[in-house]
């Protein structure tokens, strides 16, 4: 399953890079992104802007290049929590 995660705040993106120092950071026209593949998941992490236009552009770009339909995390929160509790995420 692919999940696209959008991070707008610089502090959030900095934390991701500190927690996962081996991430291969790539650069897009709208910001940095990286692929994180813990077990059966494929997370695409995007760092984009925080304003309405910038955030919308980042979301559009991320969805296009991921070639996936966006599923909000809230829709899958229970599944993700169950997988996390079972030790299947990391």
C-alpha positions as CSV (number, residue, x, y, z in Angstrom):
1,X,0.0,0.0,0.0
2,X,1.3,3.5,-0.9
3,X,0.6,6.4,1.4
4,X,1.5,10.0,0.5
5,X,2.3,12.1,3.6
6,X,2.6,15.9,3.3
7,X,4.7,17.8,5.8
8,X,4.5,21.6,5.6
9,X,6.4,22.7,8.7
10,X,10.2,22.9,8.5
11,X,10.4,21.5,12.0
12,X,8.4,18.4,11.0
13,X,10.6,17.8,8.0
14,X,13.8,18.3,10.0
15,X,12.5,15.8,12.6
16,X,11.8,13.2,9.8
17,X,15.4,13.6,8.5
18,X,16.8,13.2,12.0
19,X,14.7,10.1,12.8
20,X,15.5,8.5,9.4
21,X,19.0,9.8,8.6
22,X,19.5,7.2,5.8
23,X,16.6,8.6,3.7
24,X,17.5,9.4,0.2
25,X,16.2,12.9,-0.1
26,X,15.1,13.9,-3.6
27,X,14.3,17.3,-4.9
28,X,11.1,18.2,-6.8
29,X,10.1,21.6,-8.3
30,X,8.0,22.2,-5.1
31,X,10.2,20.8,-2.3
32,X,12.0,17.8,-1.1
33,X,10.6,14.3,-0.9
34,X,11.7,10.8,0.1
35,X,10.5,7.2,0.0
36,X,10.2,5.4,3.2
37,X,9.3,1.7,3.0
38,X,8.8,0.1,6.4
39,X,7.7,-3.5,6.0
40,X,4.6,-3.7,3.8
41,X,3.9,0.0,3.5
42,X,5.4,2.5,1.0
43,X,5.4,6.0,2.4
44,X,6.1,8.9,0.1
45,X,7.1,11.9,2.3
46,X,6.7,15.4,0.8
47,X,8.0,18.6,2.3
48,X,6.1,21.4,0.8
49,X,4.9,24.9,1.6
50,X,2.7,26.0,4.3
51,X,0.6,28.6,2.6
52,X,-2.7,27.7,0.9
53,X,-1.3,27.9,-2.7
54,X,2.0,26.3,-1.9
55,X,0.4,23.5,0.1
56,X,-2.2,22.9,-2.7
57,X,0.5,22.8,-5.4
58,X,2.6,20.4,-3.3
59,X,-0.4,18.1,-2.8
60,X,-1.3,18.2,-6.5
61,X,2.3,17.4,-7.5
62,X,2.7,14.7,-4.9
63,X,-0.4,12.9,-6.0
64,X,0.5,13.1,-9.7
65,X,4.0,11.7,-9.3
66,X,2.8,9.0,-6.8
67,X,0.2,8.0,-9.3
68,X,-2.1,7.2,-6.4
69,X,-5.5,8.3,-5.2
70,X,-5.1,10.3,-2.0
71,X,-6.5,8.5,1.1
72,X,-6.5,10.7,4.1
73,X,-4.6,9.4,7.1
74,X,-7.8,9.9,9.2
75,X,-9.6,7.4,7.0
76,X,-7.0,4.8,7.8
77,X,-6.0,5.8,11.3
78,X,-7.5,2.6,12.8
79,X,-5.6,0.4,10.3
80,X,-2.4,2.2,10.9
81,X,-2.7,2.1,14.7
82,X,-3.5,-1.6,14.6
83,X,-0.5,-2.3,12.3
84,X,1.7,-0.2,14.6
85,X,0.5,-2.0,17.7
86,X,1.2,-5.3,16.1
87,X,4.7,-4.2,15.3
88,X,4.1,-4.3,11.5
89,X,5.1,-0.7,10.7
90,X,8.7,-0.4,11.9
